[in-house]
Amino acid sequence: MTQIGIGILGGGYMGKAHSVAMAAVGAVFNTALRPRLEMICASSPESAERYRAAYGFARATDDWRLLVNDPAVEAIVIATPQETHREIAEAAFALGKPVFCEKPLGASIADSAAMVAAAEAAGVVNMTGFNYIRTPASQFARQLIAEGAIGDVTWFRGEHTEDFYADPQAPATWRTSGMANGTMGDLAPHMINAALALLGPVAEVMADVETVHAKRPGGDVTNDDQAQMMCRFESGAMGHMFFSRIATGRKMGYAYEITGTKGAIRFDQEDQNALWLYEMDGPEATRGFRKILTGPAHPDYLPFCQGPGHGTGYQDQIIIEAKDFLEAVATKTNKWPTFKDGHDVNRIVAAALASSDTKSWQDVNAF
């Protein structure tokens, strides 16, 4: 068992999630590398010290360069605003340090392309943070599709819908400005990542992106509220995705439905410990979707609980991410999703935005 010094940049919502995950992952998964919470960085000395004391880090700083350059910090987790991702990652790669970076990978497609280039040039382990696809149910769905359980996939419908801005009188905040903070930067990447994981590369897209509530108390809204996107996968399968932060009543509407020639799969993150499977077998009178409750037989479930149907939660997805990252570092072999996978999501987002602007189909390979 070997310790590894972890440095986390950002102590807010995701910074806390990653700190808790790194503190727990060794015990949950019995990882060969055991994280040592070495240093946390925040925007001020006061907040950094507050996070250090709360999460159990040895040291704190408000200077990301100090954290990245510290020899006791051996692996980096970036959970800061998107516009900071590129500079931090490039500095870490220059020192040969593995990097886990939250999505979206960069504030722009140019940033994410540069980050991929830096990762590949350094030959260092890199991973992009997409946690929802790691539920035991979605991992099992991916396994079923790969094994041909539902035959050849012909259609995909996915959505990531929430209602945190459904109220038109909700005030303008940092979330209502900047493309990376809009629905296409915030929610869409998760479902696009799921589509790529489940069905493979997307060839072309046709999208419509809009701001429904252009003004809110306190200011104008400069990014998007919702979007819909038709797509054609390289496999030939047809697809449709919908993204919204104004979907009244939806709290965690990360959901997909996949149709194949021999069956179908349905999943909804609001019931994240269940997968619905239809298999075109047996008498017609007894066919139908059946609910599969996740349990020890499904990927990454048993380390949390021995009881089927007891379930895993949001924080557990982050712990699974931490396990994957540590395994990649230990073996010096990248695990999905890498920076390139994060960049592929950004390319589809860029193609969708271009499609909405031009009202035309866009070839994803052009981005």
Secondary structure as UniProt FT lines:
FT   STRAND          2..9
FT   HELIX           13..29
FT   STRAND          33..41
FT   HELIX           45..55
FT   STRAND          59..61
FT   HELIX           64..69
FT   TURN            71..72
FT   STRAND          75..78
FT   HELIX           82..84
FT   HELIX           85..94
FT   TURN            95..96
FT   STRAND          99..102
FT   HELIX           109..122
FT   STRAND          126..129
FT   HELIX           132..134
FT   HELIX           136..146
FT   TURN            147..150
FT   STRAND          153..161
FT   TURN            164..165
FT   TURN            168..169
FT   HELIX           174..176
FT   HELIX           179..181
FT   HELIX           183..186
FT   HELIX           188..199
FT   STRAND          202..210
FT   STRAND          215..216
FT   TURN            217..218
FT   STRAND          219..220
FT   STRAND          226..233
FT   TURN            234..235
FT   STRAND          238..244
FT   TURN            248..249
FT   STRAND          253..260
FT   STRAND          263..268
FT   HELIX           269..271
FT   TURN            272..273
FT   STRAND          274..279
FT   HELIX           284..286
FT   STRAND          290..293
FT   TURN            296..297
FT   TURN            299..304
FT   TURN            308..309
FT   HELIX           314..331
FT   HELIX           339..358
FT   STRAND          362..363
FT   HELIX           364..366
//
